[in-house]
């Protein structure tokens, strides 16, 4: 693991991306990839890793350009150049990429939410996580009284850590986020409410299994079947949630693209002005 981390760090520092006319040269530690954008047959914009990436293919070469390691201004300049140099008809998933990476927006985050959005602040996370922290401590105390296992208190620092993480990720002035509510997202809030409830079901199941009497004939086999069923339902729900979120992101990206096109048309001078 340490060797892999050192290799990634070395690749980060020695990697480079060079433009030579229509050609792009990606130089890593030991591998050099060169592709002529004029000969590209496919260009797919991706929203992962954080910051996005681009996969370009020609008949013989595959080039991956990751933008996560670049500063915002540098990333914006490289993305704009690639977007312009590659034929539009072979580019895919651009609208989703532009929406998720906020390409083309100003450098200062928006402070005024629009329709279906909220201003996420650190105080808001406090209002959410403070009751959750108290509730988790109460549930852990009840579980400890019942089982006498001190490990049940591990949930308290987990909730506290999530609280600290969300606060650290939120600027002091706040940031605009899409609103999630039962009214606006009924198909999303259901699965989100399912996860903590399913966690409680799993915890109760473990404690109940330890107190079964008389003991089942094959306790290990029963425990394995129960764990497989519990994790299977959890993964299936997570997969469905991910698909729903991807669909909503694509719909939002299409709306944002139409709004940009409308704004561009409105900004063009009319015939009378010319």
C-alpha distance (Angstrom), angle and dihedral (degrees) to the residues before:
residue distance angle dihedral
X1 . . .
X2 3.81 . .
X3 3.81 89.9 .
X4 3.79 91.4 51.1
X5 3.82 91.4 49.6
X6 3.81 91.1 49.4
X7 3.82 90.3 49.4
X8 3.82 91.9 50.8
X9 3.80 90.4 48.1
X10 3.81 91.2 49.8
X11 3.80 91.2 47.5
X12 3.80 90.1 50.5
X13 3.80 93.7 52.7
X14 3.82 96.7 41.4
X15 3.80 98.2 37.5
X16 3.80 119.0 104.5
X17 3.79 140.1 177.1
X18 3.80 117.8 -148.3
X19 3.79 130.9 -174.7
X20 3.81 117.5 -148.6
X21 3.77 105.3 177.2
X22 3.80 105.6 -67.0
X23 3.80 91.6 -13.9
X24 3.80 123.9 94.8
X25 3.79 121.2 -158.3
X26 3.81 120.8 -162.9
X27 3.79 112.8 -167.6
X28 3.79 118.9 -168.1
X29 3.79 130.3 172.2
X30 3.82 95.6 -74.3
X31 3.81 103.9 -7.9
X32 3.76 128.6 75.9
X33 3.81 120.4 -169.0
X34 3.78 121.5 -171.0
X35 3.78 126.6 -177.9
X36 3.78 135.9 171.7
X37 3.78 108.4 -132.5
X38 3.80 89.8 -153.0
X39 3.83 88.7 64.4
X40 3.82 95.4 45.1
X41 3.79 115.3 126.0
X42 3.82 97.9 -174.9
X43 3.80 135.8 24.7
X44 3.80 117.7 179.4
X45 3.80 121.1 -173.2
X46 3.80 113.2 -148.0
X47 3.80 131.5 -165.9
X48 3.80 93.7 -145.9
X49 2.95 138.4 116.2
X50 3.82 101.3 34.7
X51 3.80 106.4 -75.5
X52 3.78 93.2 28.9
X53 3.80 134.1 -106.7
X54 3.79 141.5 -133.8
X55 3.81 128.5 -132.9
X56 3.81 114.1 -157.9
X57 3.80 123.4 -174.6
X58 3.77 134.6 -173.4
X59 3.83 123.7 179.5
X60 3.81 91.5 -78.7
X61 3.83 109.8 17.0
X62 3.78 139.1 59.5
X63 3.80 119.3 -159.6
X64 3.82 124.6 -172.8
X65 3.80 118.0 -163.3
X66 3.82 114.5 -166.8
X67 3.79 116.8 -161.1
X68 3.81 97.2 -172.3
X69 3.80 93.4 92.2
X70 3.81 94.2 52.3
X71 3.78 129.5 90.1
X72 3.77 117.4 -111.9
X73 3.82 97.1 -102.7
X74 3.80 92.8 43.3
X75 3.79 91.7 47.3
X76 3.81 91.2 49.4
X77 3.81 92.0 51.2
X78 3.83 94.4 47.9
X79 3.79 93.8 45.4
X80 3.81 91.0 49.0
X81 3.79 91.5 50.3
X82 3.80 93.7 48.3
X83 3.79 91.4 45.4
X84 3.80 90.6 53.9
X85 3.82 97.4 41.4
X86 3.81 97.4 50.6
X87 3.80 119.9 75.2
X88 3.84 109.0 -102.8
X89 3.80 94.4 -134.4
X90 3.82 93.1 64.0
X91 3.81 95.8 46.7
X92 3.80 118.0 98.6
X93 3.82 135.9 -174.1
X94 3.80 92.7 16.4
X95 3.82 94.9 136.6
X96 3.81 91.8 53.7
X97 3.81 91.5 46.3
X98 3.82 92.5 49.8
X99 3.81 91.3 47.2
X100 3.81 97.3 48.1
X101 3.81 96.1 41.5
X102 3.84 92.8 39.5
X103 3.79 90.1 -128.9
X104 3.79 112.6 -173.5
X105 3.79 96.0 21.1
X106 3.77 121.3 122.1
X107 3.77 121.7 -89.2
X108 3.82 94.2 -111.5
X109 3.81 114.8 75.5
X110 3.78 116.6 -116.1
X111 3.80 113.9 -100.9
X112 3.82 98.4 -172.5
X113 3.82 115.1 71.0
X114 3.78 119.9 -139.3
X115 3.81 129.9 -148.6
X116 3.79 111.8 -41.8
X117 3.81 92.0 11.5
X118 3.80 136.3 103.9
X119 3.77 136.0 -161.2
X120 3.81 105.7 -112.5
X121 3.80 109.9 -150.2
X122 3.77 134.5 173.9
X123 3.79 89.4 -110.1
X124 3.80 88.8 57.5
X125 3.80 91.6 55.0
X126 3.80 88.4 49.6
X127 3.81 90.6 54.6
X128 3.81 89.4 51.1
X129 3.79 102.1 41.4
X130 3.81 101.2 36.0
X131 3.85 93.1 67.9
X132 3.82 89.4 40.2
X133 3.80 90.1 54.2
X134 3.82 92.1 50.3
X135 3.81 91.2 46.4
X136 3.81 92.8 48.9
X137 3.80 91.0 50.6
X138 3.81 90.9 50.1
X139 3.81 92.8 48.5
X140 3.82 90.8 47.1
X141 3.82 90.6 50.9
X142 3.81 91.6 52.0
X143 3.81 91.1 46.5
X144 3.79 90.9 49.9
X145 3.82 91.5 49.5
X146 3.80 88.9 52.6
X147 3.82 100.3 41.1
X148 3.84 104.7 19.7
X149 3.83 87.6 -138.0
X150 3.85 109.4 137.7
X151 3.81 89.9 -161.5
X152 3.81 89.7 80.5
X153 3.81 88.3 76.0
X154 3.82 89.2 68.0
X155 3.81 88.3 89.8
X156 3.82 90.8 68.6
X157 3.85 97.7 64.4
X158 3.81 89.0 42.1
X159 3.79 91.3 58.8
X160 3.81 90.7 42.8
X161 3.80 90.2 50.8
X162 3.81 91.7 51.2
X163 3.80 89.1 50.2
X164 3.80 91.2 52.5
X165 3.81 91.7 45.1
X166 3.80 95.0 52.4
X167 3.80 91.3 46.0
X168 3.81 91.2 50.2
X169 3.81 91.5 49.9
X170 3.80 92.3 52.3
X171 3.83 118.6 80.7
X172 3.80 117.5 -125.2
X173 3.82 90.0 -110.7
X174 3.82 91.5 48.1
X175 3.79 129.4 -122.3
X176 3.77 134.8 -114.1
X177 3.80 115.2 -104.5
X178 3.78 134.6 174.2
X179 3.80 111.4 -92.9
X180 3.79 117.0 -114.0
X181 3.79 116.4 -163.2
X182 3.78 140.4 141.4
X183 3.79 89.9 -104.7
X184 3.81 98.3 47.6
X185 3.83 98.6 32.2
X186 3.82 109.8 27.2
X187 3.81 92.1 151.6
X188 3.81 91.8 50.6
X189 3.79 101.9 41.7
X190 3.79 92.6 55.3
X191 3.81 95.1 63.6
X192 3.81 91.2 40.3
X193 3.80 89.8 55.9
X194 3.80 89.0 46.1
X195 3.83 95.9 63.8
X196 3.83 99.3 64.4
X197 3.79 90.8 40.1
X198 3.80 90.7 50.5
X199 3.80 89.4 48.9
X200 3.80 89.3 55.7
X201 3.81 89.5 49.3
X202 3.80 89.9 53.1
X203 3.80 93.4 48.1
X204 3.79 92.8 47.5
X205 3.80 89.7 47.1
X206 3.81 91.9 54.2
X207 3.80 93.5 48.5
X208 3.80 92.1 44.9
X209 3.80 92.0 48.9
X210 3.80 90.7 54.5
X211 3.81 89.7 54.5
X212 3.80 98.5 45.7
X213 3.77 112.7 134.0
X214 2.92 127.6 -141.4
X215 3.79 92.0 30.9
X216 3.84 114.6 -118.8
X217 3.79 118.7 -107.6
X218 3.81 93.7 -113.9
X219 3.82 107.3 25.6
X220 3.82 96.0 167.5
X221 3.79 93.4 52.0
X222 3.81 90.5 47.5
X223 3.82 90.9 49.4
X224 3.82 91.6 50.3
X225 3.81 92.5 49.4
X226 3.80 90.7 48.4
X227 3.82 93.1 49.3
X228 3.81 92.5 47.2
X229 3.81 91.1 49.8
X230 3.81 92.5 46.6
X231 3.81 94.8 48.8
X232 3.82 91.7 41.6
X233 3.79 92.6 56.8
X234 3.81 90.1 44.0
X235 3.82 93.4 52.0
X236 3.80 92.6 44.4
X237 3.80 91.1 52.8
X238 3.81 91.4 46.7
X239 3.82 90.0 50.7
X240 3.79 91.9 51.1
X241 3.79 90.6 48.0
X242 3.81 91.0 50.3
X243 3.82 91.4 51.2
X244 3.79 91.8 49.2
X245 3.80 91.4 48.8
X246 3.81 90.9 49.0
X247 3.80 90.4 51.6
X248 3.79 92.1 49.2
X249 3.80 91.1 48.0
X250 3.79 91.3 52.5
X251 3.79 91.7 49.1
X252 3.80 90.9 49.3
X253 3.82 90.6 46.8
X254 3.81 90.9 53.0
X255 3.80 91.1 50.0
X256 3.81 90.8 48.7
X257 3.82 90.3 49.9
X258 3.81 91.5 51.7
X259 3.80 90.2 48.7
X260 3.81 90.8 51.3
X261 3.79 91.3 49.8
X262 3.79 91.0 49.0
X263 3.81 91.0 48.7
X264 3.81 90.5 49.6
X265 3.81 91.5 51.2
X266 3.78 91.3 49.1
X267 3.81 91.2 50.2
X268 3.82 93.1 54.7
X269 3.81 113.9 99.0
X270 3.78 114.9 -108.0
X271 3.82 123.7 -122.0
X272 3.81 91.5 -103.4
X273 3.81 91.0 53.2
X274 3.79 90.1 52.9
